[in-house]
Amino acid sequence: MAINTNDENTSVFYSINKARYEILRESFGNDTPIKKINFFVDGLKLFEPFRQGHMKNVCDEIVSKKLIENLAAQFFNWVVHYRRFFNSIGVQTSFYLLHGYHGKNSPSWWASSYYDELDETTRRLLDFTVNKRIRPLAVYIPDIHVVDTDSFLIANGCQPVDRIVVPQLLRLQGIISPKEHSIIMTSDLPMMQHIYAQKRTHVMRVSHRSCNFITKSKLFEFLSKDYKTIVEDLPDTLLPYFFAINGDKNCPPLDTKLKKAKSLKVLQELLSLDADEVNDSSTVYDIIAPHLAVNNDSQRLEFMERVDYFSLANIYNGMSPTDKLVITDQVLENAPDFQTAADLNTTRFGDMIELNRLF
C-alpha cells in the first residue's frame, strides 16, 4: 500500500473534528495557568464519519481505495492542529487515541452498537490503520499514544474492555498525575463520568460548526439542555442510572415512557436514600418502576445490567491485573526518536506528515 497523492477525502474526514483556533482561544486565552493537558481522543468520535450518511461518499472512497496510509498520516496532521495551538500558549500536550468497540460482548439490548454499524471490511481497515500504521509511528513521536482496548487485548490473551475506562485507569495507575488537566473529545455520554471521577477533566464536544467544553458545573445543565427545567446538583453516583434509563446514541432508552427530562426529576427522589441504597440498583429500580410503561422482572434485570454496563467504577473493578498491564504497557512503549520517525514518514507516508511540528 502507498500514499495516494491525489487524495482529499482523508483530510476532509478529519476536518470535522478540528476546532477553530479562535474558539479554542476563547476557552484557554493566551496566558492560561495550565501547564499540561492530556488529550484523550475517543476513536468512536474520531472515526464517526464512517457511520454518518452525509459522509458516505468520502468514506466509501477511503475504504474502496484502501487509503490506509493517507488515513494514518492525516491523523498525525490532525494532532498537529491541536499541538500547534497549545504550544502557542505554552501548554504541553499528550495525546491518547482510544480505539475499541462496544460490540463483541455487548448484551442483547445494545441494539445498534458502533461495532454493528460498521461492516467487516471497515472494521478491519480501522483496526489495521490504528495498530499497524498509526501505532508504529506514534511510538517514536513524543507523547502520542495508541490504546486499543479491543483487538490488541484479544491478541494478548485478554478480553476486550470498554475504552471509556482508560483515562481513569491511567490516573489510578499513576501514569497521569492528578494535578494535570485532561480533555476528552467524545460524543459518548458515559464518558461524561470522568468529569466527576477526575478533577480538572473536561469533555470536548466538537463538530465542523462548534466546539463546547463541558465541566463539572455544567454537566447536568448539558444533560437537560433540551428541556424547560434544568436539573442541577445531582451527585455523580446517579450518572450510571441516568445512562441506564436513557441510553445514548448506541443504545435505545430503557422505556418509552420515562423520557430524559422526567428521568432527571425521578432521580432526584434518590437523594433521600442512604449510600448503600443508592448503590443497590434493585432498590433504585423499585423507585423508578412506577414511572415505567413496562414493569416486570425482565425489565428489572435489564436495568441492573445497564447500570453495571455504564458504570465506570464497575468496568474498572471488573478488569484483571493482566488487562490493566496490557493497557498501560501501550502507553509506556512511547520512545521518541526523530530520525526513526522521519524515516517512517518518508518511506511509508511520502513525507505527508508535518513531523517537525510534533517534536
C-alpha atoms as a printed R data frame, in Angstrom:
    type eleno elety resid chain resno       x       y      z
1   ATOM     1    CA   MET     A     1   0.000   0.000  0.000
2   ATOM     2    CA   ALA     A     2   1.208   3.509 -0.745
3   ATOM     3    CA   ILE     A     3   0.238   7.118 -0.250
4   ATOM     4    CA   ASN     A     4  -2.304   8.423 -2.726
5   ATOM     5    CA   THR     A     5  -1.031  11.904 -3.520
6   ATOM     6    CA   ASN     A     6  -4.340  12.911 -5.128
7   ATOM     7    CA   ASP     A     7  -6.432  12.043 -2.073
8   ATOM     8    CA   GLU     A     8  -8.522  14.790 -0.484
9   ATOM     9    CA   ASN     A     9 -11.022  12.545  1.288
10  ATOM    10    CA   THR     A    10  -8.971  11.787  4.396
11  ATOM    11    CA   SER     A    11  -8.246  15.459  5.129
12  ATOM    12    CA   VAL     A    12 -11.980  16.174  4.826
13  ATOM    13    CA   PHE     A    13 -12.609  13.187  7.091
14  ATOM    14    CA   TYR     A    14 -10.605  14.690  9.974
15  ATOM    15    CA   SER     A    15 -11.613  18.311  9.424
16  ATOM    16    CA   ILE     A    16 -14.972  17.646 11.104
17  ATOM    17    CA   ASN     A    17 -13.169  17.278 14.443
18  ATOM    18    CA   LYS     A    18 -10.889  20.305 14.131
19  ATOM    19    CA   ALA     A    19 -11.939  23.126 16.443
20  ATOM    20    CA   ARG     A    20 -11.184  26.585 15.108
21  ATOM    21    CA   TYR     A    21  -8.343  28.372 16.872
22  ATOM    22    CA   GLU     A    22 -10.482  31.397 17.727
23  ATOM    23    CA   ILE     A    23 -12.876  29.125 19.649
24  ATOM    24    CA   LEU     A    24 -10.016  27.414 21.472
25  ATOM    25    CA   ARG     A    25  -8.536  30.801 22.329
26  ATOM    26    CA   GLU     A    26 -11.849  31.904 23.839
27  ATOM    27    CA   SER     A    27 -11.682  28.894 26.169
28  ATOM    28    CA   PHE     A    28  -7.989  28.984 27.083
29  ATOM    29    CA   GLY     A    29  -6.809  32.543 26.420
30  ATOM    30    CA   ASN     A    30  -3.154  33.412 25.880
31  ATOM    31    CA   ASP     A    31  -1.973  33.318 29.498
32  ATOM    32    CA   THR     A    32  -3.552  30.138 30.862
33  ATOM    33    CA   PRO     A    33  -2.068  28.761 34.109
34  ATOM    34    CA   ILE     A    34  -2.416  25.229 32.699
35  ATOM    35    CA   LYS     A    35   0.967  23.613 32.062
36  ATOM    36    CA   LYS     A    36  -0.021  20.176 30.744
37  ATOM    37    CA   ILE     A    37  -3.101  18.731 29.034
38  ATOM    38    CA   ASN     A    38  -3.792  15.060 28.452
39  ATOM    39    CA   PHE     A    39  -5.907  14.974 25.295
40  ATOM    40    CA   PHE     A    40  -7.961  11.777 25.055
41  ATOM    41    CA   VAL     A    41  -9.305  11.158 21.568
42  ATOM    42    CA   ASP     A    42 -12.277   8.804 21.533
43  ATOM    43    CA   GLY     A    43 -11.923   6.712 18.387
44  ATOM    44    CA   LEU     A    44 -15.692   6.271 18.312
45  ATOM    45    CA   LYS     A    45 -15.918  10.044 17.827
46  ATOM    46    CA   LEU     A    46 -12.872  10.463 15.575
47  ATOM    47    CA   PHE     A    47 -13.982   7.729 13.178
48  ATOM    48    CA   GLU     A    48 -17.662   8.649 13.453
49  ATOM    49    CA   PRO     A    49 -17.856   9.759  9.779
50  ATOM    50    CA   PHE     A    50 -17.913   6.061  8.864
51  ATOM    51    CA   ARG     A    51 -21.394   5.975 10.431
52  ATOM    52    CA   GLN     A    52 -22.688   9.275  9.066
53  ATOM    53    CA   GLY     A    53 -24.855   9.346  5.961
54  ATOM    54    CA   HIS     A    54 -23.607  12.714  4.711
55  ATOM    55    CA   MET     A    55 -20.023  11.375  4.773
56  ATOM    56    CA   LYS     A    56 -20.842   8.145  2.930
57  ATOM    57    CA   ASN     A    57 -19.195   9.096 -0.379
58  ATOM    58    CA   VAL     A    58 -15.991  10.212  1.354
59  ATOM    59    CA   CYS     A    59 -15.807   7.076  3.500
60  ATOM    60    CA   ASP     A    60 -16.703   4.715  0.650
61  ATOM    61    CA   GLU     A    61 -13.786   6.197 -1.297
62  ATOM    62    CA   ILE     A    62 -11.426   5.659  1.662
63  ATOM    63    CA   VAL     A    63 -12.486   2.019  2.017
64  ATOM    64    CA   SER     A    64 -12.643   1.127 -1.692
65  ATOM    65    CA   LYS     A    65  -9.231   2.619 -2.439
66  ATOM    66    CA   LYS     A    66  -7.767   1.317  0.835
67  ATOM    67    CA   LEU     A    67  -6.380   4.740  1.714
68  ATOM    68    CA   ILE     A    68  -4.811   3.377  4.897
69  ATOM    69    CA   GLU     A    69  -1.551   5.333  4.702
70  ATOM    70    CA   ASN     A    70  -3.449   8.534  3.991
71  ATOM    71    CA   LEU     A    71  -5.891   7.904  6.837
72  ATOM    72    CA   ALA     A    72  -2.988   7.288  9.246
73  ATOM    73    CA   ALA     A    73  -0.920  10.247  8.013
74  ATOM    74    CA   GLN     A    74  -3.808  12.666  8.325
75  ATOM    75    CA   PHE     A    75  -4.375  11.511 11.906
76  ATOM    76    CA   PHE     A    76  -0.930  12.854 12.797
77  ATOM    77    CA   ASN     A    77  -1.630  16.105 10.947
78  ATOM    78    CA   TRP     A    78  -4.875  16.335 12.901
79  ATOM    79    CA   VAL     A    79  -2.798  16.094 16.105
80  ATOM    80    CA   VAL     A    80  -0.546  18.843 14.685
81  ATOM    81    CA   HIS     A    81  -3.600  21.119 14.528
82  ATOM    82    CA   TYR     A    82  -4.123  20.900 18.295
83  ATOM    83    CA   ARG     A    83  -0.499  20.605 19.383
84  ATOM    84    CA   ARG     A    84   0.396  23.741 17.429
85  ATOM    85    CA   PHE     A    85  -2.354  25.701 19.193
86  ATOM    86    CA   PHE     A    86  -1.432  24.540 22.688
87  ATOM    87    CA   ASN     A    87   2.275  25.081 22.006
88  ATOM    88    CA   SER     A    88   1.419  28.688 21.081
89  ATOM    89    CA   ILE     A    89   0.015  29.300 24.576
90  ATOM    90    CA   GLY     A    90   2.763  27.384 26.392
91  ATOM    91    CA   VAL     A    91   0.821  24.194 27.187
92  ATOM    92    CA   GLN     A    92   2.437  20.770 26.839
93  ATOM    93    CA   THR     A    93   0.213  18.033 25.381
94  ATOM    94    CA   SER     A    94  -0.043  14.260 25.496
95  ATOM    95    CA   PHE     A    95  -2.458  12.592 23.061
96  ATOM    96    CA   TYR     A    96  -4.167   9.253 23.638
97  ATOM    97    CA   LEU     A    97  -6.112   7.636 20.787
98  ATOM    98    CA   LEU     A    98  -8.667   5.287 22.388
99  ATOM    99    CA   HIS     A    99  -9.647   2.559 19.956
100 ATOM   100    CA   GLY     A   100 -12.210  -0.155 20.620
101 ATOM   101    CA   TYR     A   101 -15.799  -1.150 20.111
102 ATOM   102    CA   HIS     A   102 -18.701  -1.906 22.418
103 ATOM   103    CA   GLY     A   103 -19.925  -4.783 20.381
104 ATOM   104    CA   LYS     A   104 -18.276  -8.171 20.788
105 ATOM   105    CA   ASN     A   105 -19.534  -8.882 24.309
106 ATOM   106    CA   SER     A   106 -22.455  -6.477 24.328
107 ATOM   107    CA   PRO     A   107 -25.770  -7.579 25.843
108 ATOM   108    CA   SER     A   108 -28.790  -8.086 23.619
109 ATOM   109    CA   TRP     A   109 -30.307  -4.688 24.433
110 ATOM   110    CA   TRP     A   110 -27.259  -2.960 22.919
111 ATOM   111    CA   ALA     A   111 -29.211  -2.942 19.688
112 ATOM   112    CA   SER     A   112 -27.313  -0.561 17.427
113 ATOM   113    CA   SER     A   113 -23.739  -0.519 18.628
114 ATOM   114    CA   TYR     A   114 -20.836   1.166 16.894
115 ATOM   115    CA   TYR     A   115 -19.395  -2.286 16.203
116 ATOM   116    CA   ASP     A   116 -22.565  -3.496 14.458
117 ATOM   117    CA   GLU     A   117 -22.917  -0.313 12.383
118 ATOM   118    CA   LEU     A   118 -19.548  -0.886 10.722
119 ATOM   119    CA   ASP     A   119 -19.216  -3.626  8.139
120 ATOM   120    CA   GLU     A   120 -16.433  -6.156  8.475
121 ATOM   121    CA   THR     A   121 -14.279  -4.513  5.780
122 ATOM   122    CA   THR     A   122 -14.402  -1.124  7.517
123 ATOM   123    CA   ARG     A   123 -13.659  -2.608 10.952
124 ATOM   124    CA   ARG     A   124 -10.640  -4.437  9.568
125 ATOM   125    CA   LEU     A   125  -9.444  -1.281  7.815
126 ATOM   126    CA   LEU     A   126  -9.718   0.736 11.048
127 ATOM   127    CA   ASP     A   127  -8.015  -1.933 13.167
128 ATOM   128    CA   PHE     A   128  -5.176  -2.175 10.655
129 ATOM   129    CA   THR     A   129  -4.836   1.605 10.347
130 ATOM   130    CA   VAL     A   130  -4.697   2.110 14.116
131 ATOM   131    CA   ASN     A   131  -2.473  -0.816 15.074
132 ATOM   132    CA   LYS     A   132  -0.283  -1.320 12.006
133 ATOM   133    CA   ARG     A   133   0.139   2.228 10.726
134 ATOM   134    CA   ILE     A   134  -0.584   4.800 13.446
135 ATOM   135    CA   ARG     A   135   0.859   2.849 16.393
136 ATOM   136    CA   PRO     A   136   4.306   2.039 14.859
137 ATOM   137    CA   LEU     A   137   4.958   5.725 14.157
138 ATOM   138    CA   ALA     A   138   3.344   7.080 17.332
139 ATOM   139    CA   VAL     A   139   5.878   5.130 19.396
140 ATOM   140    CA   TYR     A   140   8.643   7.412 18.054
141 ATOM   141    CA   ILE     A   141   6.797  10.739 18.452
142 ATOM   142    CA   PRO     A   142   6.731  12.460 21.857
143 ATOM   143    CA   ASP     A   143   3.553  11.907 23.852
144 ATOM   144    CA   ILE     A   144   1.318  10.335 21.227
145 ATOM   145    CA   HIS     A   145  -0.151   7.049 22.414
146 ATOM   146    CA   VAL     A   146  -2.453   4.443 20.901
147 ATOM   147    CA   VAL     A   147  -4.567   2.495 23.389
148 ATOM   148    CA   ASP     A   148  -6.581  -0.332 21.836
149 ATOM   149    CA   THR     A   149  -8.980  -1.949 24.315
150 ATOM   150    CA   ASP     A   150 -10.323  -4.470 21.844
151 ATOM   151    CA   SER     A   151  -8.285  -6.330 19.215
152 ATOM   152    CA   PHE     A   152  -4.956  -5.558 20.927
153 ATOM   153    CA   LEU     A   153  -6.200  -7.072 24.199
154 ATOM   154    CA   ILE     A   154  -7.551 -10.133 22.374
155 ATOM   155    CA   ALA     A   155  -4.181 -10.609 20.651
156 ATOM   156    CA   ASN     A   156  -2.568 -10.611 24.098
157 ATOM   157    CA   GLY     A   157  -4.906 -13.224 25.564
158 ATOM   158    CA   CYS     A   158  -7.289 -10.809 27.316
159 ATOM   159    CA   GLN     A   159 -10.963  -9.999 26.958
160 ATOM   160    CA   PRO     A   160 -11.863  -6.614 25.440
161 ATOM   161    CA   VAL     A   161 -12.925  -3.860 27.829
162 ATOM   162    CA   ASP     A   162 -14.758  -0.609 27.197
163 ATOM   163    CA   ARG     A   163 -12.379   2.161 26.148
164 ATOM   164    CA   ILE     A   164 -14.150   4.633 28.480
165 ATOM   165    CA   VAL     A   165 -12.171   3.225 31.420
166 ATOM   166    CA   VAL     A   166  -8.751   4.286 30.082
167 ATOM   167    CA   PRO     A   167  -8.493   7.869 31.478
168 ATOM   168    CA   GLN     A   168  -9.461   6.621 34.953
169 ATOM   169    CA   LEU     A   169  -7.094   3.652 34.701
170 ATOM   170    CA   LEU     A   170  -4.091   5.796 33.748
171 ATOM   171    CA   ARG     A   171  -4.682   8.089 36.720
172 ATOM   172    CA   LEU     A   172  -5.164   5.253 39.200
173 ATOM   173    CA   GLN     A   173  -2.025   3.536 37.870
174 ATOM   174    CA   GLY     A   174  -0.026   6.746 38.406
175 ATOM   175    CA   ILE     A   175   0.776   7.260 34.720
176 ATOM   176    CA   ILE     A   176  -1.140  10.553 34.653
177 ATOM   177    CA   SER     A   177  -0.750  12.984 37.532
178 ATOM   178    CA   PRO     A   178  -3.950  14.144 39.283
179 ATOM   179    CA   LYS     A   179  -2.521  17.669 39.044
180 ATOM   180    CA   GLU     A   180  -2.662  17.592 35.235
181 ATOM   181    CA   HIS     A   181  -5.651  18.677 33.185
182 ATOM   182    CA   SER     A   182  -7.437  16.339 30.801
183 ATOM   183    CA   ILE     A   183  -9.652  16.895 27.775
184 ATOM   184    CA   ILE     A   184 -11.764  14.031 26.428
185 ATOM   185    CA   MET     A   185 -13.011  14.511 22.885
186 ATOM   186    CA   THR     A   186 -16.080  12.298 22.655
187 ATOM   187    CA   SER     A   187 -19.739  12.091 21.750
188 ATOM   188    CA   ASP     A   188 -20.306   9.146 24.094
189 ATOM   189    CA   LEU     A   189 -22.421  10.159 27.096
190 ATOM   190    CA   PRO     A   190 -20.971   7.563 29.552
191 ATOM   191    CA   MET     A   191 -17.596   9.271 29.072
192 ATOM   192    CA   MET     A   192 -19.112  12.191 30.994
193 ATOM   193    CA   GLN     A   193 -18.485  10.274 34.220
194 ATOM   194    CA   HIS     A   194 -14.832  11.304 34.043
195 ATOM   195    CA   ILE     A   195 -15.838  14.895 34.755
196 ATOM   196    CA   TYR     A   196 -16.779  13.762 38.257
197 ATOM   197    CA   ALA     A   197 -14.328  10.886 38.642
198 ATOM   198    CA   GLN     A   198 -11.264  13.037 37.907
199 ATOM   199    CA   LYS     A   199 -10.527  16.608 38.865
200 ATOM   200    CA   ARG     A   200  -9.501  19.054 36.124
201 ATOM   201    CA   THR     A   201 -11.252  16.991 33.449
202 ATOM   202    CA   HIS     A   202 -13.426  18.443 30.689
203 ATOM   203    CA   VAL     A   203 -15.355  16.791 27.892
204 ATOM   204    CA   MET     A   204 -14.936  18.392 24.493
205 ATOM   205    CA   ARG     A   205 -17.800  18.141 22.015
206 ATOM   206    CA   VAL     A   206 -16.684  19.347 18.624
207 ATOM   207    CA   SER     A   207 -18.157  19.465 15.130
208 ATOM   208    CA   HIS     A   208 -17.409  21.415 11.974
209 ATOM   209    CA   ARG     A   209 -19.756  24.106 13.300
210 ATOM   210    CA   SER     A   210 -18.962  24.396 17.011
211 ATOM   211    CA   CYS     A   211 -16.831  23.358 19.962
212 ATOM   212    CA   ASN     A   212 -18.033  23.173 23.580
213 ATOM   213    CA   PHE     A   213 -16.259  22.201 26.776
214 ATOM   214    CA   ILE     A   214 -18.433  20.560 29.429
215 ATOM   215    CA   THR     A   215 -17.239  20.957 33.013
216 ATOM   216    CA   LYS     A   216 -18.489  19.554 36.307
217 ATOM   217    CA   SER     A   217 -20.578  22.649 36.998
218 ATOM   218    CA   LYS     A   218 -22.198  22.437 33.553
219 ATOM   219    CA   LEU     A   219 -22.773  18.680 33.242
220 ATOM   220    CA   PHE     A   220 -26.393  18.378 34.333
221 ATOM   221    CA   GLU     A   221 -27.194  21.620 32.553
222 ATOM   222    CA   PHE     A   222 -25.910  19.914 29.407
223 ATOM   223    CA   LEU     A   223 -27.855  16.711 30.065
224 ATOM   224    CA   SER     A   224 -31.100  18.674 30.466
225 ATOM   225    CA   LYS     A   225 -30.356  21.323 27.821
226 ATOM   226    CA   ASP     A   226 -33.353  20.410 25.647
227 ATOM   227    CA   TYR     A   227 -35.886  20.835 28.435
228 ATOM   228    CA   LYS     A   228 -37.648  23.756 30.084
229 ATOM   229    CA   THR     A   229 -36.339  22.971 33.559
230 ATOM   230    CA   ILE     A   230 -32.609  22.490 34.177
231 ATOM   231    CA   VAL     A   231 -31.877  19.858 36.790
232 ATOM   232    CA   GLU     A   232 -28.744  20.579 38.772
233 ATOM   233    CA   ASP     A   233 -26.711  19.287 41.712
234 ATOM   234    CA   LEU     A   234 -27.278  15.562 41.257
235 ATOM   235    CA   PRO     A   235 -24.312  13.549 42.582
236 ATOM   236    CA   ASP     A   236 -22.110  11.632 40.169
237 ATOM   237    CA   THR     A   237 -23.208   8.315 41.717
238 ATOM   238    CA   LEU     A   238 -26.508   8.779 39.851
239 ATOM   239    CA   LEU     A   239 -24.932   9.116 36.403
240 ATOM   240    CA   PRO     A   240 -24.949   5.354 35.639
241 ATOM   241    CA   TYR     A   241 -28.674   5.340 36.425
242 ATOM   242    CA   PHE     A   242 -29.255   8.245 34.053
243 ATOM   243    CA   PHE     A   243 -27.419   6.433 31.258
244 ATOM   244    CA   ALA     A   244 -29.145   3.122 32.084
245 ATOM   245    CA   ILE     A   245 -32.559   4.765 31.712
246 ATOM   246    CA   ASN     A   246 -31.830   6.927 28.680
247 ATOM   247    CA   GLY     A   247 -29.101   5.062 26.809
248 ATOM   248    CA   ASP     A   248 -27.114   7.061 24.283
249 ATOM   249    CA   LYS     A   249 -26.699   7.129 20.517
250 ATOM   250    CA   ASN     A   250 -25.540   3.486 20.596
251 ATOM   251    CA   CYS     A   251 -28.268   2.201 22.882
252 ATOM   252    CA   PRO     A   252 -32.063   2.672 22.936
253 ATOM   253    CA   PRO     A   253 -33.828   4.012 26.058
254 ATOM   254    CA   LEU     A   254 -34.901   1.526 28.709
255 ATOM   255    CA   ASP     A   255 -38.560   2.548 28.434
256 ATOM   256    CA   THR     A   256 -40.750   4.604 26.112
257 ATOM   257    CA   LYS     A   257 -42.499   6.454 28.931
258 ATOM   258    CA   LEU     A   258 -39.621   7.665 31.108
259 ATOM   259    CA   LYS     A   259 -38.002  10.382 28.996
260 ATOM   260    CA   LYS     A   260 -34.788  12.274 29.742
261 ATOM   261    CA   ALA     A   261 -36.324  15.323 31.396
262 ATOM   262    CA   LYS     A   262 -38.597  13.237 33.597
263 ATOM   263    CA   SER     A   263 -35.831  10.770 34.440
264 ATOM   264    CA   LEU     A   264 -33.686  13.570 35.857
265 ATOM   265    CA   LYS     A   265 -36.550  14.584 38.129
266 ATOM   266    CA   VAL     A   266 -37.192  10.963 39.146
267 ATOM   267    CA   LEU     A   267 -33.515  10.584 40.018
268 ATOM   268    CA   GLN     A   268 -33.891  13.477 42.441
269 ATOM   269    CA   GLU     A   269 -36.078  11.147 44.515
270 ATOM   270    CA   LEU     A   270 -32.962   9.066 45.171
271 ATOM   271    CA   LEU     A   271 -31.376  11.889 47.158
272 ATOM   272    CA   SER     A   272 -33.298  10.718 50.242
273 ATOM   273    CA   LEU     A   273 -31.643   7.288 50.141
274 ATOM   274    CA   ASP     A   274 -28.555   6.372 52.132
275 ATOM   275    CA   ALA     A   275 -25.324   5.366 50.380
276 ATOM   276    CA   ASP     A   276 -25.990   1.603 50.490
277 ATOM   277    CA   GLU     A   277 -29.453   2.056 48.994
278 ATOM   278    CA   VAL     A   278 -28.158   4.333 46.219
279 ATOM   279    CA   ASN     A   279 -25.550   1.709 45.312
280 ATOM   280    CA   ASP     A   280 -28.205  -1.029 45.081
281 ATOM   281    CA   SER     A   281 -29.615  -0.926 41.547
282 ATOM   282    CA   SER     A   282 -32.528  -3.175 42.529
283 ATOM   283    CA   THR     A   283 -33.621  -0.677 45.195
284 ATOM   284    CA   VAL     A   284 -33.299   2.153 42.691
285 ATOM   285    CA   TYR     A   285 -35.412   0.208 40.210
286 ATOM   286    CA   ASP     A   286 -38.223  -0.011 42.770
287 ATOM   287    CA   ILE     A   287 -38.289   3.797 42.866
288 ATOM   288    CA   ILE     A   288 -38.341   4.325 39.113
289 ATOM   289    CA   ALA     A   289 -40.680   1.387 38.389
290 ATOM   290    CA   PRO     A   290 -43.960   3.355 38.864
291 ATOM   291    CA   HIS     A   291 -42.807   5.738 36.119
292 ATOM   292    CA   LEU     A   292 -42.225   2.988 33.528
293 ATOM   293    CA   ALA     A   293 -44.603   1.843 30.815
294 ATOM   294    CA   VAL     A   294 -43.330  -1.718 31.304
295 ATOM   295    CA   ASN     A   295 -42.522  -3.054 34.772
296 ATOM   296    CA   ASN     A   296 -41.640  -6.726 35.129
297 ATOM   297    CA   ASP     A   297 -38.756  -8.988 36.171
298 ATOM   298    CA   SER     A   298 -37.201  -8.837 32.717
299 ATOM   299    CA   GLN     A   299 -37.208  -5.036 32.795
300 ATOM   300    CA   ARG     A   300 -35.658  -5.054 36.282
301 ATOM   301    CA   LEU     A   301 -32.883  -7.388 35.121
302 ATOM   302    CA   GLU     A   302 -32.149  -5.270 32.058
303 ATOM   303    CA   PHE     A   303 -31.988  -2.102 34.180
304 ATOM   304    CA   MET     A   304 -29.478  -3.735 36.549
305 ATOM   305    CA   GLU     A   305 -27.399  -4.971 33.591
306 ATOM   306    CA   ARG     A   306 -27.404  -1.480 32.112
307 ATOM   307    CA   VAL     A   307 -26.218   0.089 35.381
308 ATOM   308    CA   ASP     A   308 -23.294  -2.339 35.522
309 ATOM   309    CA   TYR     A   309 -22.510  -1.769 31.856
310 ATOM   310    CA   PHE     A   310 -22.470   2.022 32.107
311 ATOM   311    CA   SER     A   311 -20.698   2.320 35.472
312 ATOM   312    CA   LEU     A   312 -17.091   3.470 35.171
313 ATOM   313    CA   ALA     A   313 -16.300   2.055 38.620
314 ATOM   314    CA   ASN     A   314 -17.768  -1.352 37.732
315 ATOM   315    CA   ILE     A   315 -15.795  -1.531 34.486
316 ATOM   316    CA   TYR     A   316 -12.557  -0.710 36.307
317 ATOM   317    CA   ASN     A   317 -13.200  -3.130 39.174
318 ATOM   318    CA   GLY     A   318 -14.018  -5.891 36.689
319 ATOM   319    CA   MET     A   319 -10.621  -5.666 34.988
320 ATOM   320    CA   SER     A   320  -7.959  -8.244 35.750
321 ATOM   321    CA   PRO     A   321  -4.376  -7.205 36.639
322 ATOM   322    CA   THR     A   322  -3.334  -8.500 33.202
323 ATOM   323    CA   ASP     A   323  -5.959  -6.341 31.448
324 ATOM   324    CA   LYS     A   324  -4.601  -3.266 33.227
325 ATOM   325    CA   LEU     A   325  -0.992  -4.174 32.423
326 ATOM   326    CA   VAL     A   326  -1.658  -4.709 28.705
327 ATOM   327    CA   ILE     A   327  -3.364  -1.310 28.514
328 ATOM   328    CA   THR     A   328  -0.726   0.625 30.468
329 ATOM   329    CA   ASP     A   329   2.098  -1.033 28.520
330 ATOM   330    CA   GLN     A   330   0.680   0.505 25.346
331 ATOM   331    CA   VAL     A   331   1.291   3.936 26.873
332 ATOM   332    CA   LEU     A   332   4.700   3.174 28.324
333 ATOM   333    CA   GLU     A   333   6.108   1.973 24.984
334 ATOM   334    CA   ASN     A   334   6.493   5.590 23.790
335 ATOM   335    CA   ALA     A   335  10.197   6.196 22.973
336 ATOM   336    CA   PRO     A   336  10.672   9.404 20.926
337 ATOM   337    CA   ASP     A   337  13.242   9.225 18.141
338 ATOM   338    CA   PHE     A   338  13.092  11.910 15.461
339 ATOM   339    CA   GLN     A   339  15.290  10.139 12.920
340 ATOM   340    CA   THR     A   340  13.349   6.881 13.062
341 ATOM   341    CA   ALA     A   341  10.075   8.827 12.826
342 ATOM   342    CA   ALA     A   342  11.427  10.818  9.876
343 ATOM   343    CA   ASP     A   343  12.476   7.630  8.075
344 ATOM   344    CA   LEU     A   344   8.995   6.148  8.546
345 ATOM   345    CA   ASN     A   345   7.404   9.390  7.393
346 ATOM   346    CA   THR     A   346   9.440   9.213  4.175
347 ATOM   347    CA   THR     A   347   9.240   5.503  3.384
348 ATOM   348    CA   ARG     A   348   5.670   4.816  4.458
349 ATOM   349    CA   PHE     A   349   3.877   8.164  4.272
350 ATOM   350    CA   GLY     A   350   5.686  10.030  1.491
351 ATOM   351    CA   ASP     A   351   6.611  12.881  3.876
352 ATOM   352    CA   MET     A   352   2.932  13.802  4.130
353 ATOM   353    CA   ILE     A   353   3.112  14.300  7.923
354 ATOM   354    CA   GLU     A   354   4.200  17.680  9.349
355 ATOM   355    CA   LEU     A   355   6.641  15.862 11.601
356 ATOM   356    CA   ASN     A   356   8.641  18.882 12.801
357 ATOM   357    CA   ARG     A   357   5.508  20.286 14.435
358 ATOM   358    CA   LEU     A   358   5.086  17.138 16.519
359 ATOM   359    CA   PHE     A   359   8.525  17.304 18.174
